[in-house]
């Protein structure tokens, strides 16, 4: 099985419990956040990195944060470090400092 196919399968498994509800992405710490944080660690890492990759390559850091994924920034940084993507983790840390200059948690 190719890496791409494996990633696609694990991502599909990670998102199968996400409801297509507007409320899930309106505010931080919603059901969406709790669902993702509650995933088994391998699925959580897959979800966070696939979303990060797709958002950044489609619309940049602006799109990542505007679309609500910034609520997962700290977890995504950890996920990137876990897979050895240290430069990407560093870039996300810097972007987070810029958009979160007040250090909100």
N, C-alpha and C positions, 0 to 999 in steps of 0.2 A: 504494500500500500504506500502510495506517495505521501510525503509530508503534507502537501496541500490537501489531499483527500482526508487525511487524519485530522487536520485542523478544522476542516469544514464539518466533519462528523462531530467533533467535540464541541465546536461552537453551536451547532444545531442542538446538541444535547443540553448545553448551558442555557439556551434561550427558550427551550420548549415550555417552561413554566411561566414565562413572562406574558402577562395579559396585555393586549393592545388597548390600554387605557391611557387617556390623556393625563390623568392624575399621577401616573407613575413617573412621569418626567417633568412635572411642573415644579417641584420643590425638592431640595436635598432631604435626605433622611426619610424618604417615603417608602412605600412597599417595594418599589423598584430597587432602591439602595439595599434594603434589608434582604431582598431576594438574592441579589448578586453577592453580597457579603456572606450569605448563608450557603452558597454553593460549595461543594467539595473543592479543595484548593486547586486541583488540576483544572477543573472547569472554570473556576473563577479567574485563574491566570489566563486561560485561553480566551475567555470573554473579554477581559480587560485589554489584552494586547491586540486582539482582532479589532475591537472597537477603536482603540487608540490609532492603530495603523490606518484603518479606513477613514476615520475623521481627519487625521493629519494629511493624508495623501489626497483627500477630496477637497478640503477647504482650509487646511492648516490648523494651527492652535486656536485661532479665533472660532472656527467651527466646532472644535472639540469642546471648548468652554461654553459657547452659546447654546449648543444642543444639550447641555445638562450633564455631560460626561465629566466635567470638572469635579463633580462631587466624588468621583472615584480616583482623582489624581494621585492622592497619597498611596492608595492601594495599587494603582497602575505603576507608580514609581517602584514600589517593592516588587511587583511582578516582573518588570523589566530587569531589575537587578537580579532576580532569581534566575532568569534565563541568560544572563550575561550580557544584556543589551545596555551596557553602562553609559554609553554616550547618549542614547535615547532617554535613559532615566535622568541624566544630568540636564538635558534640554527641557524635559518636562518639569523638573524641579525649578529651573530658571523661569519658565513660562508661568508656573504657579506663583512664584514670588511676585511677578509683575501683576498678575490679575488679582492676587490676594495679598496686596501690600499691607493690609490691616491684620493679617495672620488669623483670619477666621478659621475655625476648625470645622 
